[in-house]
Amino acid sequence: MIIVKSLDPFGFRFFSFCIHLGKGNHIVWLEATYIPVRNEEGKVKAILKIATDITERENNTKKIISQLKDVPVELVNIVVANSTKKIQAIESLKKQIDLT
């Protein structure tokens, strides 16, 4: 399945990002570049394909995005915990003042 494909501005290269099923039905992400090989007359006689396995990069990107989604929740929890501690400290001070 091709996810993204584009031609460079000069029409010399074609780029694509593909998902394939690897051994054991594991998802493999590939980044591929297709480059035309031309003869002396400028006609395309072959296509050179260079593919790179970018699965680890894609998995790391997904992991970071997931972690970033959790950040607001963690920040709210920290603010609530700090606010609770401050309220408890104020109540404690108030009790101490009332005792004197």
RAKAJO-V299162 format. One record per residue. N is the residue number from 1. RES is the residue in three letters. PSI is psi in degrees with one decimal (NA if undefined). D_FIRST is the distance of its C-alpha to the first C-alpha in whole Angstrom. Layout:
n,res,psi,d_first
N,RES,PSI,D_FIRST
N,RES,PSI,D_FIRST
This chain:
n,res,psi,d_first
1,MET,125.0,0
2,ILE,128.3,4
3,ILE,-53.6,6
4,VAL,139.0,9
5,LYS,144.5,11
6,SER,154.6,15
7,LEU,138.2,18
8,ASP,162.1,21
9,PRO,-23.3,24
10,PHE,-2.5,25
11,GLY,18.8,23
12,PHE,-27.4,23
13,ARG,155.4,19
14,PHE,129.6,16
15,PHE,145.8,14
16,SER,152.9,10
17,PHE,123.5,9
18,CYS,152.0,6
19,ILE,130.5,6
20,HIS,157.4,7
21,LEU,122.0,10
22,GLY,-164.4,13
23,LYS,139.4,16
24,GLY,21.5,18
25,ASN,31.7,14
26,HIS,140.5,14
27,ILE,132.2,11
28,VAL,124.8,11
29,TRP,131.5,10
30,LEU,139.1,10
31,GLU,120.8,12
32,ALA,142.8,13
33,THR,130.2,15
34,TYR,125.4,16
35,ILE,125.0,20
36,PRO,137.1,22
37,VAL,119.8,25
38,ARG,151.5,28
39,ASN,-173.9,31
40,GLU,-25.7,35
41,GLU,-1.9,34
42,GLY,4.8,31
43,LYS,144.4,29
44,VAL,123.3,26
45,LYS,-15.2,26
46,ALA,165.8,23
47,ILE,126.5,20
48,LEU,124.8,20
49,LYS,127.9,17
50,ILE,118.5,17
51,ALA,140.3,15
52,THR,134.3,16
53,ASP,113.9,15
54,ILE,23.4,15
55,THR,-46.8,15
56,GLU,-42.4,18
57,ARG,-44.0,18
58,GLU,-41.7,16
59,ASN,-41.0,18
60,ASN,-40.1,21
61,THR,-45.3,20
62,LYS,-40.7,19
63,LYS,-44.9,22
64,ILE,-42.8,24
65,ILE,-42.6,23
66,SER,-42.7,24
67,GLN,-38.6,27
68,LEU,-32.8,28
69,LYS,-29.6,27
70,ASP,-17.3,30
71,VAL,-48.2,33
72,PRO,-39.6,34
73,VAL,-44.2,35
74,GLU,-39.9,37
75,LEU,-42.0,39
76,VAL,-43.3,40
77,ASN,-39.9,41
78,ILE,-44.4,43
79,VAL,-43.8,45
80,VAL,-44.5,46
81,ALA,-44.0,47
82,ASN,-41.7,49
83,SER,-41.5,50
84,THR,-43.7,51
85,LYS,-40.0,53
86,LYS,-42.1,55
87,ILE,-43.5,56
88,GLN,-40.5,57
89,ALA,-41.2,59
90,ILE,-42.6,61
91,GLU,-38.5,62
92,SER,-44.4,63
93,LEU,-40.1,65
94,LYS,-42.8,66
95,LYS,-40.9,68
96,GLN,-39.3,70
97,ILE,-40.4,71
98,ASP,-29.2,72
99,LEU,-25.2,74
100,THR,NA,76
